[in-house]
């Protein structure tokens, strides 16, 4: 309302940018994005389980930044939380598929993309 008498060229456009400045942007396919990831894995609490998971992550070029076993859910299932370094969505999806195929993994893996404020 304040600018109702202003010249057209000096008004703030409805979308807050000048239409002449709009440019088409290429959208990257999801498999090509890069991100860090949070993974929560429910797996059998026995020797070698963590080694199998780490080996499959390494095979798909996914590096572990941090890892913690949150505890035992029941008598035999442990909850493992893994934070990864930056990797491609394609790599993490392949790693997750391979890990979920292990006989020691009891449930689908929870994956959350993480934003980094220090990169």
N, C-alpha and C positions, 0 to 999 in steps of 0.2 A: 504494500500500500504506500510505503514511503516513496517508492520510485515510480509511481504511476505517471508522474509528469516528466520523468527523465527520458532522455533520448533513447531510442531502441538499442543503439550500439553500446550504451552504458548500463543497461539493465543486467542483472544477474539472471542467466538462463535458468529454466526450471530444473535442469539436471546439474547445475552449478559449474558447467564448463561450456565453452563456446562450441557450437556444432561444427565449425570449420576445423576444430582441433581433434575431432574424433577420427581415430585410425583403426583399421582392422588389425587384430592381434591373432597370431597363431596360437592355438591351444595345444599344449603338449599332451600326448596320450598318457594315461595313468601309468602304464608300464615304464615310461621314461622319466617320471619325476624322481627326484632324489630327496631323501628325508632320513632322519633317525627314527627308530621304531622302539616301541614298548611291546614286549611279548610276554604273555602269561601262559605258562605251560603246566598242565597237570599231568604228572608222570609217576610211574612206579618208583617208590623210594628204595632203590637198590644200587649197589656199586655198578658203575659203568654207564648209568643212564645219562648223567650230565656229559660224559665224554662223547657219547653217541650224538647228542644234540649239538654240542660244540663242533664236532667234526662235520656235521651236515651244514651248519652255518658257514664254516670255513670253506667247504666245497663250493658253496654258492657265492663266495667272496663277500660274506657278511661278517664284519668284525664286531666283537663284543666290547662295549664300553664299560658296562657294569652288570653284575649278576648277583642275585641273592635267592636263597631258598627260604621262602616265607614260613615254612613249617609243614607239618604233616596234616593233611585234611582228614584222613581217616587212618586206619592202621597201616595202609600200604601206599597211599598216594601223597606225593609231595607237590607243593605249588612252587614253581620256579619263575622268577621274574628276571627278564633279560632286557637291558637297554643296549641298543646297537649304535655304532658309529653310522655316519651317513652312508647310504647305499641306495641302489635303484629299487624301485617298486618291483620290477621284474625279478631281481635277485631274491628279495625277501619273500615273495610269493612262492618261488620255487623251493626255497629253504623250508618254508612252513609246510608245503605239501609233502616234502620228504620227511620232515619231523613227525607230522601227523600219521604217516604211514608206519612209523615204528610201533612195534608191539607194546613197548613200555609207555606209550603216550595214551592217557585214558580219556581225553576230551579234546574237542577242537581248540586250537590255540587262539587266544585273544590278541589281536594286533591293533595298536593305536599309533598313528603317525605323530611324531613330536616335532614341534618348532624349536629351533635353537636361537636364543637371544644373544649368544656370544660369538657367532660366526661372522 
